[in-house]
Amino acid sequence: MAAALAAGTAQPQFMASTGGSNRPNEPLIENIEYDQIVVPDEKSWKNLFAYMGPGFLVSIAYIDPGNFQTDLQAGAQYKYGLLWIILLASFAALIIQMLAANLGVVTGKHLAEHCRKEYPKVPNFILWILAEIAIVACDIPEVIGTAFALNMLFNILLWCGVLITGLSTLVLLLLQQYGVRKLEIFITFLVFTIAACFFVELGYAKPKSSEVLNGLFVPQLEGSGATKLAISLLGAMVMPHNLFLHSALVLSRKIPRSVSGIKEASRFYLIESGFALTVAFLINVSVISVSGAVCNSSNLNPDDHQNCKDLDLSKASFLLKNVLGKWSSKLFAIALLASGQSSTITGTYAGQYVMQGFLDLRLKPWIRNFLTRCLAIVPSLIVAIIGGTAGAGNLIIIASMILSFELPFALIPLLKFTSSKTKMGLYANSYLVSAVTWMIGSLIIGINVYYLADKLVVSLRDNHLKVVGAVSCGVLGFAAMLIYLASIAYLVIRKNKAGTQLLALTTSGSPGAANGSGDSLVYSLPREDIVDMQLPQRQRSTTSDLD
């Protein structure tokens, strides 16, 4: 194994062209050794451990404060009626994350890089803006969730907690230099602690299994309020930035560039993502079930009944009293704090990949985090000062809705790219996978459009504007809907033009392995630009500059 790697210059190495090098036949990485995971060349189930990591890092976003907020409100207001949304979103998330991972594994490029290569400058710039807005919208729940946690732990005013979050993540990023793996394990442990509490609370709440199963498998939406929460749940579960993130994280592994090697990588990434997202699914189901069972109980005292009417993260700790007693508020706050901070780290990485991919521009992680956090703090601070905890909780719902509305602008390019034989070759989506994913995308778009149309009609009907004002608002509203639909139609109808060129960096030549016609073992070095933006690594030898 070591000898094979040491003789790397004697082997062909296939990597996706970045399109920006003046010397395309030169390797992107020369004489660099990072503490990266190398996938063994033999076929074994033990190789799964080499692929562990990206799926779990991505799954953190599925149990962030935004998810907790929407789950709590869904259970309190509609009991188990929206559980089917969680099931649908989890199923969709697994398939979509699988496609994102496959795109990176097969082509050697992540989603944002494909968008820059595929689309003209104006559409590419608009997609970048939308991706940045999605990252900010994802960061807002983390800001507010962290502020709620600080309030519960130290009685810090909500707006002061919002300001403190501007520094907290920068400190956390600094601490990564002393062992990010240990830090992430600790954060994940705290999140799973609160998950365990909700699992135990299920035993006390005793939700009826027949009602839970009915909520999981019988779709129902009772009015625009349920539709609003359904959109929020979709946005909180299937986040646009996760597609960019996952397709980039897989590029940090050294995998064999052979038919069997690529298939094994795709299969193990699917298994890893499936396990991680199953845990996230169970956590979300348990939160909704506990919230639904407790808030709809006939034995609820007046104070808790009032809390359930306007349930948010700052009031949710009473749901765990049966398990934790007087410590419920503190432990919930600690887990909420850990959830918010760990989710922010993944958002920072996603922002790095998005900026590098769309614009070929890279910033230091702390600068990138500072800019994103500033954009998220401004609306959070205004709402916290004016609206208090109720306003901050509503802002989390709105942010989750924004993510749902923006999802098609990341999802459709992903579906188009992974279904394209010019980009994916033998690994393009099958007709069945394409049909399922397009159905999922159509359903998400349909729910979004239905809510927009319903909200616009209700607003025009119930407003007190004069006829001219109502007509003007109606025209503007429908024009915005048409632009939204036209933008989606452009992405759907436009044919892919740019293929993915796999360059043979070789001295001996073996092109068959690149296009999948051969099965010889060929290693693909991890992308240096991806490695540098990822978790801190210890460099053991002299690096060469990228061309």
Buried (B, 14 or more C-beta within 10 A) or exposed (E): EEEEBEEBEEBBBBBBBBEEEEEEEEBBBBEBBBEBBBBEBEEEEEBBEBBBBBBBBBBBBBBBBBBBBBBBBBBBBBBBBBBBBBBBBBBBBBBBBBBBBBBBBBBBBBBBBBBBBBBEEEBBBEBBEBBBBBBBBBBBBBBBBBBBBBBBBEEBBBBBBBBBBBEBBBEBBEEBEEEBEEBBEEBBEBBBBBBBBBBBBBEBBEBEEEBBEBBBEEEBBEEBEBBBBBBBBBBBBBBBBBBBBBBBBBBBBBBBBBBEBBBBBBBBBBBBBBBBBEBBBBBBBBBBBBBBBBBBBEEBEEEBEEBBEBBBBBBBBBBBBBBBEEEBBBBBBBBBBBBBBBBBBBBBBBBBBBBBBBEBEBBEBEEBBBBBBEBBBEBBBBBBBEBBBEBBBBBBBBBBBBBBBBBBBBBBBBBBBBBBEEBBBEBBBEEEBBEBBBEBBEEBBEBBBBBBEBBBEEBBEEEEEEEEEBEEBBEEBBEEBEEBBEBBEEBBEBEBEBBBBBBBBBEEEBEBBBEBEBEBBBBBBBBBBBBBBBBBBEEEEEBEEBE
